[in-house]
Amino acid sequence: MNRNRAKSFVSLVGLAFLVACECETGKDKGVEVIEDEALRGTAADFIANAGDRVFYAFDKSNLSSEAEATLLRQAEWLKQHESRKVLIEGHCDERGTREYNLGLGERRSDAAARYLLDHGVSGDRVRTISYGKDRPIVAQGTADEIHRMNRVSISVIE
């Protein structure tokens, strides 16, 4: 493995660890809250203070209580930063056909979008897309870890 690939792998493992952590954002939960005024309203601010990932059970698109808590923080962040828009990406694990997973990814991103809309975010600020199983978030690890990390919707600040 060359040096750049090794660095990328280490970064990916670190990211996977952070994503796998089921802690909430905020100082009291072990995540550094961005307080630098220059970073307020940025994608990094969104990730640190709201969280950008919602995980799903196998073959499901319904929101867990943890997912709803993350989406509520996202809605509050978006209401504070009214000039920002969000793209919600729906992802799936590798099991199932491409067509089925595109539909499941769409249902996942739509569920997250509906929650934001129901909590006061304007519809013209929210877009969705499904990547199904075509863009896995994590490609290495145990099968259970990989599947769990890839059953996700990711909110990307635009």
Number of C-alpha atoms within 10 A of each C-alpha: 7 6 8 9 10 11 12 11 14 12 12 16 15 12 13 18 11 12 16 13 9 10 13 18 18 15 12 10 10 10 14 12 18 19 10 8 8 9 12 13 18 15 17 16 20 23 18 18 22 23 22 22 22 24 25 22 13 12 15 14 22 15 18 13 9 15 18 16 16 20 24 18 19 25 22 15 19 24 16 11 14 12 10 16 19 19 18 25 24 32 32 35 26 19 12 13 10 15 11 15 23 21 17 23 29 24 21 32 27 22 19 29 25 14 18 23 16 13 15 13 21 15 13 9 16 22 17 22 18 23 20 28 24 14 15 18 19 17 16 12 11 9 12 10 14 18 21 18 23 23 29 27 32 22 27 17 20 13
